[in-house]
Amino acid sequence: MKKLLGILVLDFLLSGNAYAGDTHYLRCSTKKIGETSGDTWFFIINYKYNFVAETTDALNLSHEIISNKDKTLIAKIDYSKLEFNKEIGLVTKYKLKDGIWEKIDSAGCQNIVEKF
């Protein structure tokens, strides 16, 4: 019984490590060089479950990853789309208006260690 329990615990720990790289935490800022203020956006990208969570003080959205090719990741819900340029660390937000995706804003991103 102890061996079985030990195997289950070890399997649980190892399976968690196998997917450790599947989740990324990003802090993004619209603040440009020389500016004193800007918005801060937080994203959790989870490749295993195919979603991007966007979280701010007033907003919690879950976007489905629809494309993850080379240097670009695109996630969307009905009226909102996120495009991540993984090469330069930039996220661009789009909003659906009259059937056309309009750019709202862009922000530079960095990976963070803290989990929120």
C-alpha positions, 0 to 999 in steps of 0.5 A: 500500500505504501509503495502504491501511494508513493508511486501515485505521489511521484506520478502527480509531482512528475506530471505537474513538472511535465506541463510546467512550460505550458503556462506563461504569466505576462505583465504588459504595459502600454506605457511608452518611453518618456511617458509617465502613465499607461495601462498594465495588462496581465495575461495567463497563457495556458497551452495545455488547455488552449486558452489565454486569460486576461485579467485586470482590476475590472475584467476577467476574460478567457480567450480561446487560442485559435492559432499558434504558429511560429512567432504569433499566437492569436486568441479570441472570443466573440468580440475581442481578439488578442495577437501576441508577437512572441519574437518582440514581446508585443500584444495587440488588442482588437475589438470587433466593430461592424464585422471588422477587427479594429486595433484598440491598443498595443503593449510590450510584455515580459514574462513574470515569475509571480503567479497571480 
